[in-house]
Every structure is written in structure tokens, then in C-alpha cells.
Amino acid sequence: MDNQKSTDSGKIEYILVCPVDELKNNERLYIDVDGLSMLIFNIGGNFYALADVCSHDDGPLGDGELQSWNVVCPRHGARFDVRTGEALSLPAVVDISTYPVRIRDGNLEVGIPKAK
């Protein structure tokens, strides 16, 4: 199961995050992969990965409140759609990166850009 259908699979590599049953519904997981800080959310059994950084001031989003499909920056209140990374409210005007997620053999994996 991928949450991003448009990802060019030739440009990413999937890395193991954890067994899928370790990330319960409405929970989040913080990971750091090759210098990329990410948040992974389980929302209703769907998994989403996005950058753990607010595009407004580069602060972390990880402690932000989850409201439906949106994470709210704990510093200044900007909201981002966890499915797309879209900036939904000021002070953020720039979207944040999202990453493809899949389940393989009972494990949660996240796609990261391949090293060039």
C-alpha cells in the first residue's frame, strides 16, 4: 500500500521503519533517516510520512496537535495536511515534503530519495 501514487519508484529506496502493528491508530513516530527528520502518522489505518519541519521557521512539527488530517505547528499555529504536505494556514506559505509509505510483509517502510 503506497500513500503517494505519483512517486517515481526508480528515484527512491524504501527503508524499514517498524512492524506495522507497533504504530497504533492516531499515533505518530519520529524517525531520522540519512539526515531527514520525519514524522509518520497512522490515521485510521492509513500511514503518512512528512518532513518534521515547519516551512515557516524550520521548527519541528512533531509535538503539534493532530486535527483530522492536519498537523498544527506548536510554535506559531501553521497547519499542514499530513497526506500532501500542503501548507494550509499562515504563517506558513510553503508546502513541506512528504514521503511514500508502504506495508510489506507486515512491516512499515518509508521511501527516501536515492543517493546520487
CYANA upper distance limits for C-alpha pairs under 8 A (distance plus 0.5 A):
  1 MET  CA    101 VAL  CA      7.86
  1 MET  CA    102 ARG  CA      5.27
  1 MET  CA    103 ILE  CA      6.18
  2 ASP  CA    100 PRO  CA      6.57
  2 ASP  CA    101 VAL  CA      5.77
  2 ASP  CA    102 ARG  CA      5.15
  2 ASP  CA    103 ILE  CA      8.15
  3 ASN  CA     46 ASN  CA      8.38
  3 ASN  CA     47 PHE  CA      7.62
  3 ASN  CA     48 TYR  CA      7.20
  3 ASN  CA     83 ARG  CA      8.19
  3 ASN  CA    100 PRO  CA      6.21
  3 ASN  CA    101 VAL  CA      6.26
  3 ASN  CA    102 ARG  CA      7.63
  4 GLN  CA     99 TYR  CA      8.08
  4 GLN  CA    100 PRO  CA      5.79
  4 GLN  CA    101 VAL  CA      7.99
  7 THR  CA    100 PRO  CA      7.70
  8 ASP  CA     12 ILE  CA      7.61
  9 SER  CA     13 GLU  CA      8.00
 11 LYS  CA    113 PRO  CA      6.46
 11 LYS  CA    114 LYS  CA      6.17
 12 ILE  CA    111 GLY  CA      6.21
 12 ILE  CA    112 ILE  CA      5.75
 12 ILE  CA    113 PRO  CA      4.90
 12 ILE  CA    114 LYS  CA      5.39
 13 GLU  CA    111 GLY  CA      5.79
 13 GLU  CA    112 ILE  CA      6.05
 13 GLU  CA    113 PRO  CA      6.89
 13 GLU  CA    114 LYS  CA      6.27
 14 TYR  CA    109 GLU  CA      6.33
 14 TYR  CA    110 VAL  CA      5.77
 14 TYR  CA    111 GLY  CA      4.67
 14 TYR  CA    112 ILE  CA      6.80
 15 ILE  CA    109 GLU  CA      5.80
 15 ILE  CA    110 VAL  CA      6.06
 15 ILE  CA    111 GLY  CA      6.89
 15 ILE  CA    112 ILE  CA      8.08
 16 LEU  CA    107 ASN  CA      7.45
 16 LEU  CA    108 LEU  CA      6.75
 16 LEU  CA    109 GLU  CA      5.06
 16 LEU  CA    110 VAL  CA      7.29
 17 VAL  CA    107 ASN  CA      7.82
 17 VAL  CA    108 LEU  CA      6.02
 17 VAL  CA    109 GLU  CA      5.77
 17 VAL  CA    110 VAL  CA      7.30
 18 CYS  CA     22 GLU  CA      7.26
 18 CYS  CA     23 LEU  CA      8.46
 18 CYS  CA    107 ASN  CA      6.26
 18 CYS  CA    108 LEU  CA      5.96
 18 CYS  CA    109 GLU  CA      7.88
 19 PRO  CA     23 LEU  CA      8.28
 19 PRO  CA    106 GLY  CA      6.45
 19 PRO  CA    107 ASN  CA      4.67
 19 PRO  CA    108 LEU  CA      6.27
 20 VAL  CA    103 ILE  CA      7.67
 20 VAL  CA    106 GLY  CA      6.25
 20 VAL  CA    107 ASN  CA      5.41
 20 VAL  CA    108 LEU  CA      5.50
 21 ASP  CA    106 GLY  CA      8.37
 23 LEU  CA     27 GLU  CA      6.73
 23 LEU  CA     28 ARG  CA      7.48
 23 LEU  CA     29 LEU  CA      7.75
 23 LEU  CA     42 ASN  CA      7.08
 24 LYS  CA     42 ASN  CA      7.02
 25 ASN  CA     42 ASN  CA      5.66
 25 ASN  CA     43 ILE  CA      6.17
 25 ASN  CA     44 GLY  CA      6.22
 25 ASN  CA     45 GLY  CA      6.59
 26 ASN  CA     41 PHE  CA      7.42
 26 ASN  CA     42 ASN  CA      5.87
 26 ASN  CA     43 ILE  CA      5.61
 26 ASN  CA     44 GLY  CA      7.45
 27 GLU  CA     41 PHE  CA      6.54
 27 GLU  CA     42 ASN  CA      6.25
 27 GLU  CA     43 ILE  CA      8.09
 28 ARG  CA     39 LEU  CA      7.08
 28 ARG  CA     40 ILE  CA      5.93
 28 ARG  CA     41 PHE  CA      4.96
 28 ARG  CA     42 ASN  CA      6.92
 29 LEU  CA     39 LEU  CA      6.18
 29 LEU  CA     40 ILE  CA      5.61
 29 LEU  CA     41 PHE  CA      7.10
 30 TYR  CA     37 SER  CA      7.89
 30 TYR  CA     38 MET  CA      6.37
 30 TYR  CA     39 LEU  CA      5.34
 30 TYR  CA     40 ILE  CA      7.03
 30 TYR  CA     62 GLY  CA      7.72
 31 ILE  CA     37 SER  CA      6.44
 31 ILE  CA     38 MET  CA      5.83
 31 ILE  CA     39 LEU  CA      6.98
 31 ILE  CA     40 ILE  CA      8.32
 32 ASP  CA     36 LEU  CA      5.86
 32 ASP  CA     37 SER  CA      4.93
 32 ASP  CA     38 MET  CA      6.60
 33 VAL  CA     37 SER  CA      7.11
 33 VAL  CA     38 MET  CA      8.36
 36 LEU  CA     51 ALA  CA      7.81
 37 SER  CA     51 ALA  CA      6.50
 37 SER  CA     52 ASP  CA      5.91
 37 SER  CA     53 VAL  CA      8.22
 38 MET  CA     49 ALA  CA      7.01
 38 MET  CA     50 LEU  CA      6.01
 38 MET  CA     51 ALA  CA      5.02
 38 MET  CA     52 ASP  CA      5.21
 39 LEU  CA     49 ALA  CA      6.04
 39 LEU  CA     50 LEU  CA      5.97
 39 LEU  CA     51 ALA  CA      6.73
 39 LEU  CA     52 ASP  CA      6.03
 39 LEU  CA     62 GLY  CA      7.05
 40 ILE  CA     47 PHE  CA      7.25
 40 ILE  CA     48 TYR  CA      5.95
 40 ILE  CA     49 ALA  CA      4.81
 40 ILE  CA     50 LEU  CA      7.14
 41 PHE  CA     46 ASN  CA      8.42
 41 PHE  CA     47 PHE  CA      6.00
 41 PHE  CA     48 TYR  CA      5.70
 41 PHE  CA     49 ALA  CA      6.97
 41 PHE  CA     82 VAL  CA      8.37
 42 ASN  CA     46 ASN  CA      5.98
 42 ASN  CA     47 PHE  CA      5.13
 42 ASN  CA     48 TYR  CA      7.22
 43 ILE  CA     47 PHE  CA      6.91
 43 ILE  CA     48 TYR  CA      8.47
 43 ILE  CA     69 TRP  CA      8.29
 47 PHE  CA    101 VAL  CA      7.02
 47 PHE  CA    102 ARG  CA      8.40
 48 TYR  CA     82 VAL  CA      6.89
 48 TYR  CA     83 ARG  CA      6.52
 48 TYR  CA     98 THR  CA      8.28
 48 TYR  CA     99 TYR  CA      7.99
 48 TYR  CA    100 PRO  CA      7.90
 48 TYR  CA    101 VAL  CA      6.85
 49 ALA  CA     82 VAL  CA      7.80
 49 ALA  CA     83 ARG  CA      8.40
 49 ALA  CA     98 THR  CA      6.18
 49 ALA  CA     99 TYR  CA      5.72
 49 ALA  CA    100 PRO  CA      7.28
 49 ALA  CA    101 VAL  CA      7.11
 49 ALA  CA    110 VAL  CA      7.77
 50 LEU  CA     82 VAL  CA      7.11
 50 LEU  CA     85 GLY  CA      7.14
 50 LEU  CA     96 ILE  CA      7.69
 50 LEU  CA     97 SER  CA      6.18
 50 LEU  CA     98 THR  CA      4.54
 50 LEU  CA     99 TYR  CA      6.32
 51 ALA  CA     96 ILE  CA      6.80
 51 ALA  CA     97 SER  CA      5.89
 51 ALA  CA     98 THR  CA      6.69
 52 ASP  CA     60 PRO  CA      5.85
 52 ASP  CA     61 LEU  CA      5.72
 52 ASP  CA     62 GLY  CA      6.52
 53 VAL  CA     58 ASP  CA      5.72
 53 VAL  CA     59 GLY  CA      5.92
 53 VAL  CA     60 PRO  CA      5.04
 53 VAL  CA     61 LEU  CA      6.00
 53 VAL  CA     96 ILE  CA      7.96
 54 CYS  CA     58 ASP  CA      5.43
 54 CYS  CA     59 GLY  CA      5.81
 54 CYS  CA     60 PRO  CA      6.53
 54 CYS  CA     61 LEU  CA      6.46
 54 CYS  CA     73 CYS  CA      7.20
 54 CYS  CA     78 ALA  CA      8.28
 54 CYS  CA     92 ALA  CA      7.94
 54 CYS  CA     96 ILE  CA      7.75
 55 SER  CA     59 GLY  CA      8.37
 55 SER  CA     92 ALA  CA      6.46
 55 SER  CA     93 VAL  CA      8.01
 55 SER  CA     94 VAL  CA      6.33
 55 SER  CA     95 ASP  CA      7.31
 55 SER  CA     96 ILE  CA      6.79
 56 HIS  CA     78 ALA  CA      8.28
 56 HIS  CA     91 PRO  CA      6.68
 56 HIS  CA     92 ALA  CA      5.10
 56 HIS  CA     93 VAL  CA      7.69
 56 HIS  CA     94 VAL  CA      7.91
 59 GLY  CA     75 ARG  CA      7.92
 60 PRO  CA     73 CYS  CA      8.06
 61 LEU  CA     71 VAL  CA      7.88
 61 LEU  CA     72 VAL  CA      7.72
 61 LEU  CA     73 CYS  CA      5.64
 61 LEU  CA     74 PRO  CA      7.12
 63 ASP  CA     73 CYS  CA      8.19
 63 ASP  CA     74 PRO  CA      6.83
 64 GLY  CA     71 VAL  CA      6.42
 64 GLY  CA     72 VAL  CA      5.47
 64 GLY  CA     73 CYS  CA      5.47
 64 GLY  CA     74 PRO  CA      5.15
 65 GLU  CA     71 VAL  CA      6.20
 65 GLU  CA     72 VAL  CA      5.81
 65 GLU  CA     73 CYS  CA      7.93
 65 GLU  CA     74 PRO  CA      7.73
 66 LEU  CA     70 ASN  CA      6.19
 66 LEU  CA     71 VAL  CA      5.01
 66 LEU  CA     72 VAL  CA      6.90
 67 GLN  CA     71 VAL  CA      6.66
 67 GLN  CA     72 VAL  CA      7.92
 69 TRP  CA     81 ASP  CA      6.21
 69 TRP  CA     82 VAL  CA      6.35
 69 TRP  CA     83 ARG  CA      7.55
 70 ASN  CA     79 ARG  CA      6.61
 70 ASN  CA     80 PHE  CA      5.81
 70 ASN  CA     81 ASP  CA      5.00
 70 ASN  CA     82 VAL  CA      6.16
 71 VAL  CA     79 ARG  CA      6.14
 71 VAL  CA     80 PHE  CA      5.96
 71 VAL  CA     81 ASP  CA      7.09
 71 VAL  CA     82 VAL  CA      7.05
 72 VAL  CA     77 GLY  CA      6.04
 72 VAL  CA     78 ALA  CA      6.19
 72 VAL  CA     79 ARG  CA      4.95
 72 VAL  CA     80 PHE  CA      7.12
 73 CYS  CA     77 GLY  CA      5.33
 73 CYS  CA     78 ALA  CA      5.71
 73 CYS  CA     79 ARG  CA      6.69
 76 HIS  CA     91 PRO  CA      7.71
 77 GLY  CA     90 LEU  CA      8.24
 77 GLY  CA     91 PRO  CA      8.10
 78 ALA  CA     87 ALA  CA      7.90
 78 ALA  CA     88 LEU  CA      7.69
 78 ALA  CA     89 SER  CA      5.75
 78 ALA  CA     90 LEU  CA      5.95
 78 ALA  CA     91 PRO  CA      6.19
 78 ALA  CA     92 ALA  CA      6.07
 79 ARG  CA     87 ALA  CA      6.59
 79 ARG  CA     88 LEU  CA      5.76
 79 ARG  CA     89 SER  CA      5.90
 79 ARG  CA     90 LEU  CA      8.22
 79 ARG  CA     92 ALA  CA      8.15
 80 PHE  CA     85 GLY  CA      6.18
 80 PHE  CA     86 GLU  CA      5.91
 80 PHE  CA     87 ALA  CA      5.18
 80 PHE  CA     88 LEU  CA      5.96
 80 PHE  CA     89 SER  CA      8.09
 80 PHE  CA     95 ASP  CA      8.05
 80 PHE  CA     96 ILE  CA      8.33
 81 ASP  CA     85 GLY  CA      5.63
 81 ASP  CA     86 GLU  CA      5.81
 81 ASP  CA     87 ALA  CA      7.33
 81 ASP  CA     88 LEU  CA      7.48
 82 VAL  CA     86 GLU  CA      8.28
 82 VAL  CA     98 THR  CA      8.29
 83 ARG  CA     98 THR  CA      8.06
 84 THR  CA     98 THR  CA      6.87
 85 GLY  CA     95 ASP  CA      5.91
 85 GLY  CA     96 ILE  CA      5.28
 85 GLY  CA     97 SER  CA      6.30
 85 GLY  CA     98 THR  CA      6.22
 86 GLU  CA     94 VAL  CA      8.03
 86 GLU  CA     95 ASP  CA      5.04
 86 GLU  CA     96 ILE  CA      7.02
 87 ALA  CA     92 ALA  CA      6.49
 87 ALA  CA     93 VAL  CA      6.25
 87 ALA  CA     94 VAL  CA      6.35
 87 ALA  CA     95 ASP  CA      5.22
 87 ALA  CA     96 ILE  CA      7.69
 88 LEU  CA     92 ALA  CA      8.10
 88 LEU  CA     93 VAL  CA      8.18
 89 SER  CA     93 VAL  CA      7.68
 99 TYR  CA    110 VAL  CA      7.13
 99 TYR  CA    111 GLY  CA      6.34
 99 TYR  CA    112 ILE  CA      7.13
100 PRO  CA    110 VAL  CA      6.29
100 PRO  CA    111 GLY  CA      5.62
100 PRO  CA    112 ILE  CA      8.29
101 VAL  CA    108 LEU  CA      7.66
101 VAL  CA    109 GLU  CA      6.20
101 VAL  CA    110 VAL  CA      5.00
101 VAL  CA    111 GLY  CA      6.69
102 ARG  CA    108 LEU  CA      6.52
102 ARG  CA    109 GLU  CA      5.84
102 ARG  CA    110 VAL  CA      6.97
103 ILE  CA    107 ASN  CA      5.93
103 ILE  CA    108 LEU  CA      5.24
103 ILE  CA    109 GLU  CA      6.57
104 ARG  CA    108 LEU  CA      7.11
104 ARG  CA    109 GLU  CA      7.71
